[in-house]
Amino acid sequence: MTIGLTHYLIVAAVLFCSGLFTMMTKRNAIGILIGVELVLNSAGVNLVAFDRYLGPGKLDGQITTLFVIVLAAAEAAIAVGICINLYKNMATVDVDKASRLRG
Amino acid sequence: MGQHWQEVFLACGVLSPMISFWMLVFFGPKMGKPAAGWFAVVFGMGIPLALASAVTCHWWFIADDALRASLTANAVRFTWAHLGNTAITIGVKLDSLTVAMYFMVTFVAFWIFFFSIGYMEGHSDEVDGKCKYWRFFAYLSLFGFSMLGLVASSSLLFLFIFWELVGLCSYLLIGFYFDKQWPQYAQMKAFITNRVGDFGFLIGLMLVFLYLGTLDLDGAAAAFAHQYATHTGIFASHFTLFGWSLATIMGVGLFCGAMGKSSQFPLHVWLPDAMAGPTPVSALIHAATMVAAGVYLVARVFRLMTPDALMFVALIGTITLTAMGLVAIVQTDIKKCLAYSTLSQLGYMIFGMGCGAWIAALFHLITHAFFKAMLFLCSGQVIEGCHHEQDMRKMGGLAKKMPVTCWAFFVGVLAISGAGIPGLAIGSGEHATKLGIGGFFSKDEILAVGYARSYQWDDVSKFESHHGEEGGEAHDEARRPAEPSTAGAMLVSDPMNERAEGQAADAGGHGAGIASIFAKTPPLPKWMFLLAIFTAYVTPFYMMRMWWITFMGKPRDEHVHHHAHETWKMYVPLVVLSVGTLVASYYFFRPMIAMASRDATAAPAVMAINGELHTPAIAAAHHWLLIGAGFAYLIGFAIAIAIYRGGLDLADGIRRLPLMKQLHILLDKKYFIDDLYHFVWIKGCLLLAWCVKMIDTYVVDMVSNIMAKVVMMGASVTGNILDASGVDGVVNGVAKTSMDMSDVLRSPQTGRIRNYVMFAAGVAAVVLLIIVFRPDGAANPAAVAFGP
């Protein structure tokens, strides 16, 4: 059995679903952040796979993935900063407690 | 052509008092008490008098008839404004009448200004702590400006403007003591009464402007003569009112102004009250000059008069001269007594004008100005000397204390009574010196013309018609009829006229017209003439009564008598004016006016007649009139002295007699005319005001209240229904919908991240499912991607 595009996509889908599930279930802000990272990485897997199978010889997917990684790093830095501030303000990182902006 | 120096002099004489007025207004307070007065004497009247004297001397001694005529004809007219196609011109009317009047006004006014300085010395001159001394002289100067402007105006419009200015000065000066109540009422009364007359004057002016097309005195007269001859213009109108033609209405309208200013019968009520002003003002304005402006106006518009209009003038004059002469008998206030005698004398002048005695009336105006100014100044001296006592009953025996005043007053009494020796003259011919003063010439001349108009008119008019039809020199003849009848002799004119034959020749063509005038002019009703003669007996009676109870007999009030004194500043003018009364008038002013009469009375519709009674030749033909009028003064004096010789007791006794009692009440109440006016006009005004107030309260207010109710009901409909449920409903509905919508939209905003993530994931899943499983599936990219 050769490893084809579909396999990569399945891995990415599993990753995506795991991340989504993590985001949906975790109350810990750091947990949600981890879920977000999973979702981002699933997208990266997708991009690399599509690049490899649909447009061989070009490096578009890879470069975009590098951007995504950089973006994820930046996003993580901001998110951690938010988490720290959240903790400073509310002495917790439970996002269910931080519902002050509800309608 | 340019102005002659005479015109410039007269114009400067008009302007000088105006400059004096403004100087006093601005710098009067700084000049201080005597200086402001002397300033007004010099600039307000001194300079005009000097200029007038120069013009008068030249006019009288140097100029001949030809030069005078050319000066009159070539006087410059400036165009002041254009009304449509009509130019309103302004200029100096330079003729004998203006020169004579101008000189009289400046002369009399100068001495009254002079007198005022002495008079104001002892008078309180402060109102609210502000000195009003200078204001008195400022007003006097303004009056000088107005009166001289009135006399010098060549246009009816400017005459009217100055006329109103004179009225204003009268108003200001009557109310000079405005801190007291009576002068306030008196000034209002004078002003309002004059407005009534001026209303008529304005109507007359408008008719002149509309039909004669000009307001220039000469132009209007020429247009009137032309329209009369050709039956066009105002004579073509068929409009009548009370049987008067439009031309008559014009004349009567102009005369209404004179009625107001000269205080004739229905409008006479203001003059006695005008005595509320300071005495020099009474002398200057309300006796000598301003009130004479009415007579002057009639003289000026004489050429625009119709026989009917003149008959009205004569009627008003007759009523005034008789009724007011009788009222003077019962007056006890020295100034009011003089005021009523002024009314009576003004009545004589107006009566004279109405008769056609143009020369005599103006002559009487001037003699009267002299002696009445003097009489008033005497009364001012008396009032001042007696410490502001005006009641003659408290005086008596003042002759010793005030000899100059006493004898000056006596000269005035003789003059107003017409004292003289009729029919006697020293010398003969043109230069005969006739023995008499003042009214002896002027009033008797009016009576002579009245006699001719009432008793001899049929003879005269037949005679004139006969001559008129002969044409040729008929005009000149008609104005200067010769010997044939006694009536003709009545009408002999003065010698000055004979020299003017050449000038009058151009008027000869109007001969037929003149004849028709005589046919049209009705004789004067005899009762008018008889009343005038009767009043000639009344006048000396009340004047002698006044003089006697003031100066003769025993002092009746020790306090007053003790106080009496006189000062030189006040009696110098008295002496000057009494000398003027004694000598100047007959030998100077009468010839001046006779000169003026030639052109000023060339009236197309009426006839000016000349009836000098006391020329010996004419007097000889009129024994009855001569004795009747000439000796009236002696009889009047005799009765007065007989009654008042022993004080006031006999007069009181007479007053209590049965019939006299009622008569006395009637006269004392001035025929109840003041009460009638008070009832009709003042009460009427108040009643009208009350009615209007009632209408306002109950009708106008009711209407507005109903309107307000209706508006309020409308407002409640629109407010409660339309606005509250309509407009507000829409607004509130929008707001409520927004609120509800926001409640709905708000509910997903839980503030929980997990919810949002779930929601986003769900939506993404739904979108994905739709894309993947959409019905046509053909262009499904997912299918393409996953297909192979």
Interface residues (C-beta under 8 A of the other chain):
Chain A: L20 M23 M24 T25 K26 R27 I32 V95 D96 A98 S99 R100 L101 R102 G103
Chain B: L745 R746 S747 P748 Q749 T750 G751 R752 I753 R754 V757 M758 A761
